[in-house]
Each structure stands twice: as structure tokens, then as C-alpha cells.
Amino acid sequence: MAPPKTRYAKNGDVRIAYQVVGEGALDLVVVPGLVSHLDLTWEEPSHAWFCGELAKFSRLILFDKRGTGLSDRDAGVPDLQERMDDVRAVLDAAGARRPAMLSVSEGGMMSLLFAATYPERLRALVVYGGFAQSPTRDWPPDQAEARFDVIERAWGAGAVPPRAAPSMAADQDFRRAWLRFERESASPEVAAALLRMDHNIDVSSALPAIHVPTLLLHRRDDRRIGVEHARYVAERMPDAAYVELPGEDHLPYIGDSARVVAEIEKFLSTLPDTATPDSALATVMALGTEMTDRADALGAIVGREIARWHGRELSIPGNGWLAAFDGPARAVRCAQMIGVEAQALGIATKAGLHTGEIATSGDATGETVELAMSIAGSADPNEIVASSAVRYLIAGSGLRFKDRDSPALPSLGETLQLYAVG
């Protein structure tokens, strides 16, 4: 099957390749797994059939994330915030208004975070073969690094089918096609870098904040991503529909792919009319200073930097400032710039950061705000302190954290370890 026309959306200077196929009433954007290649999708018969079936009941939007496939290959490895910004650019360029989102495998982490952060942009979410944290997360560091080195050396050798598509392991045509797919979708260095970044990500803290209708699909004997990862997500999203399918293939278009398509179509065809949720995931920055005589000078700096990093200033009782950001990396960088400018004026600040659910309008209250303020109160002068919820969402951003000798804070029955921003 000939590939559809490839178009490009721009996020800043980066071009993201996307294709649109089908004329259904519902927009459906597909978030790929680790790597993808738009044109090769249509050359592999099973993959082409799978996408063609989805396009029968939707207006299907496919894209390659930056650094892979037909998108800009020299744009580096994107962190989660950059990937979310790229998706928003694709949705805008494709004219998609509140589409459903289908994510596959590694794409699930970004999609879960996207649904929690931008509920107004999505009609529904489907996660196939996904996980909230990488299966390598609990491995000893040396074991994980050795595994990534092996993958980097073997990339392009067609070694994946035995685990991702065991039912096709003996099919030489498929293995040759997969070998070409690996070589053309990403370089060995990029593939390994994506795996290393995923190793440090944990979007578990976002799961309770997802309120868009969600379907979780996973094959019971998946050889690549164990079913326990899907069950972990389902346990933390009690309102999500969860379906375990028979089979051991990880790729959704291999094995009983007709059942996968049928479950997706059934779910999307019976969506209730729901209003946009009035809360979303955000990173709250609480900022304070003991130098009340310099409040006006600091206030000018704070207001300018919050606007620069696309934050929303909130009211706060007493002295200090409070702001919400749609990405934790933006919140951290805002706090860093405020600290630098304040110190230049001889003003000492203390900042606390926490990611959680807050109201999307009006003044924010609740646990997320209270925790951010408590964290700020524990900080030393000229120190930025972040919770573990912040740290594990910004892997790949270049930001560094240091362990901090401080007690963990309770949150929703769990604990939040605190870290100083390096």
C-alpha cells in the first residue's frame, strides 16, 4: 500500500512528520512505541492492514517523534515535555480537535502524562502494551547499562522479533523487514538513548489525575512488556476500562490484531458525552523569601519569569508566590532563573516544587499546593527542593538532582522523597 502524503508540523525549529488517512468522524492520533517510520508502516503488510482498519472508523493521524523516522533526525532525544509539545503541534497542524489518542508500548508513558496534563485536548485515551515505568527500572544500574549497550550494538541486526513478535520469529520476510525498519527508523545511538531515558521515567504520580475515558489493552503473555505493568496502571486508574487479551506478541499488528482493532473500535464508538475535566496535572512552584523589604524587586522578577516559562500565577496566603506549570522542567527552570536573578540583587529565595492534580481555573488549593508550600518551607536559603514526583517526570531534560537528607513527605498513602536541584 502506498503511504499517504507526509506533512510536517513545526515545534519551534523542529519539524515533526505526520500523515492523515481516513475520513471518520472521530480523530484518532497514534503515539508510536520506541521508534517508528511513517513510510515503512505502509510497506509492512500487517502494519498497513492494522492502520487501514483503524482508518475505517476514524480520521487517523500518525507521526514520527523527533529524532526518529521522517521527523528531524538531528533534534536530539526528546524528554516527555518536548514530546507533548510536539504532539500538540501535530494536532494543531492536522486540525484535530479533542481527538482520541492511541498509544503503543513506550508511547504509553507520554500519553498517560499528556492525558493528565491536557485533558481539554483529548476525547479519550487507549493504551496498548503500555507501562508507567520501564521494565528495567528495578534492574541494578550495571545490569541495565549492559543491556542498553547490547541493544545499541545489535540495533539494525533484526534481533527484536523473538520478543516483540514471537509468532513471527521464524518468518524470514518479516525479519528482513524488521531489520530495515530498525536501520531506517533511528540510529543505534538514538535507540539506546531513548531506552536509557525511559529507564529513569516514572509517570505513576500522573495516573490518579487522568479523568478522560481510558481503555487499557494488554496481551496476557506479552513477551516484551509483562502484563503486570498493565495491571499496575489499571490498579491506579479504577475508572479505566481494562481488557487482557490472549497472545504473546507485543506488536499490536501481529497476532490477533483484529481483536485489538475490535476492542478499540467498540470503546471509541460508545464514549459518553463528557465535559472537560475541571482539574489537571500540574507542577506547582512555591517561592518564599525572608527579605520582606525587597518584596517589590523580587515580585517583578517572579512575575516576568513565570510568564516566560508559561506558568499560571496563583494567589497564596501570606508572603510568597505560587505558580502552576504544565511541565515540571519548565517549573524547575523558572525557579532556577528566579534564584539567579534574585541572588544578583542580594535576595535569598527558597523554592519548593511538587507535581500533582490542581483545579484548571481559579485559585488552586488542595494537597498539591500544600505539599509544594511545605517543601519550600523545608528548603535552605537559595535552595530549590523538588519532590520525587517532579524528578521522575523530567528524565532526559538535562536537569540534575541531589539526594537530600530530609524526611519524606506523606502523599495519598505514599511517600515523596525530596531532592535538591543541582
Residue, then its C-alpha position, 0 to 999 in steps of 0.5 A: m500500500a502506498p503511504p499517504k502524503t507526509r506533512y510536517a508540523k513545526n515545534g519551534d525549529v523542529r519539524i515533526a512528520y505526520q500523515v492523515v488517512g481516513e475520513g471518520a468522524l472521530d480523530l484518532v492520533v497514534v503515539p508510536g512505541l520506541v521508534s517508528h517510520l511513517d513510510l515503512t508502516w505502509e510497506e509492512p503488510s500487517h502494519a498497513w492492514f492494522c492502520g487501514e482498519l483503524a482508518k475505517f472508523s476514524r480520521l487517523i493521524l500518525f507521526d514520527k517523534r523527533g529524532t526518529g523516522l521522517s521527523d528531524r533526525d538531528a533534534g536530539v532525544p526528546d524528554l516527555q515535555e518536548r514530546m507533548d509539545d510536539v504532539r500538540a503541534v501535530l494536532d494543531a497542524a492536522g486540525a484535530r480537535r479533542p481527538a482520541m489518542l492511541s498509544v503503543s508500548e513506550g508511547g504509553m508513558m507520554s500519553l498517560l502524562f499528556a492525558a493528565t496534563y491536557p485533558e481539554r485536548l483529548r476525547a479519550l485515551v487507549v493504551y496498548g502494551g503500555f507501562a508507567q515505568s520501564p521494565t528495567r527500572d528495578w534492574p541494578p544500574d550495571q545490569a541495565e547499562a549492559r543491556f542498553d549497550v547490547i541493544e545499541r550494538a545489535w540495533g539494525a541486526g533484526a534481533v527484536p522479533p523473538r520478543a516483540a513478535p514471537s509468532m513471527a520469529a521464524d518468518q524470514d520476510f518479516r525479519r528482513a523487514w524488521l531489520r530495515f525498519e530498525r536501520e531506517s527508523a533511528s540510529p543505534e545511538v538514538a535507540a539506546a538513548l531513548l531506552r536509557m531515558d525511559h529507564n529513569i521515567d516514572v509517570s505513576s504520580a500522573l495516573p490518579a489525575i487522568h479523568v478522560p475515558t481510558l481503555l487499557l489493552h494488554r496481551r496476557d503473555d506479552r513477551r516484551i512488556g509483562v502484563e503486570h505493568a498493565r495491571y499496575v496502571a489499571e490498579r491506579m486508574p479504577d475508572a479505566a476500562y481494562v481488557e487482557l487479551p490472549g497472545e504473546d506478541h507485543l506488536p499490536y499488528i501481529g497476532d490477533s490484531a483484529r481483536v485489538v482493532a475490535e476492542i478499540e473500535k467498540f470503546l471509541s464508538t460508545l464514549p459518553d458525552t463528557a465535559t472537560p475535566d475541571s482539574a489537571l496535572a500540574t507542577v506547582m512552584a512555591l517561592g518564599t523569601e525572608m527579605t520582606d523589604r525587597a518584596d517589590a524587586l523580587g515580585a517583578i522578577v517572579g512575575r516576568e519569569i513565570a510568564r516566560w516559562h508559561g506558568r499560571e500565577l496563583s494567589i497564596p496566603g501570606n508572603g510568597w508566590l505560587a505558580a502552576f506549570d504544565g511541565p515540571a522542567r519548565a517549573v524547575r527552570c523558572a525557579q532556577m532563573i528566579g534564584v539567579e536573578a534574585q541572588a544578583l540583587g542580594i535576595a535569598t529565595k527558597a523554592g519548593l516544587h511538587t507535581g500533582e492534580i490542581a483545579t484548571s481555573g481559579d485559585a488552586t488549593g488542595e494537597t498539591v499546593e500544600l505539599a509544594m508550600s511545605i517543601a519550600g518551607s523545608a528548603d535552605p536559603n537559595e535552595i530549590v527542593a523538588s519532590s520525587a514526583v517532579r524528578y521522575l517526570i523530567a528524565g532526559s531534560g538535562l536537569r540534575f538532582k541531589d539526594r537530600d537528607s530530609p524526611a519524606l513527605p506523606s502523599l495519598g498513602e505514599t511517600l515523596q522523597l525530596y531532592a535538591v536541584g543541582 
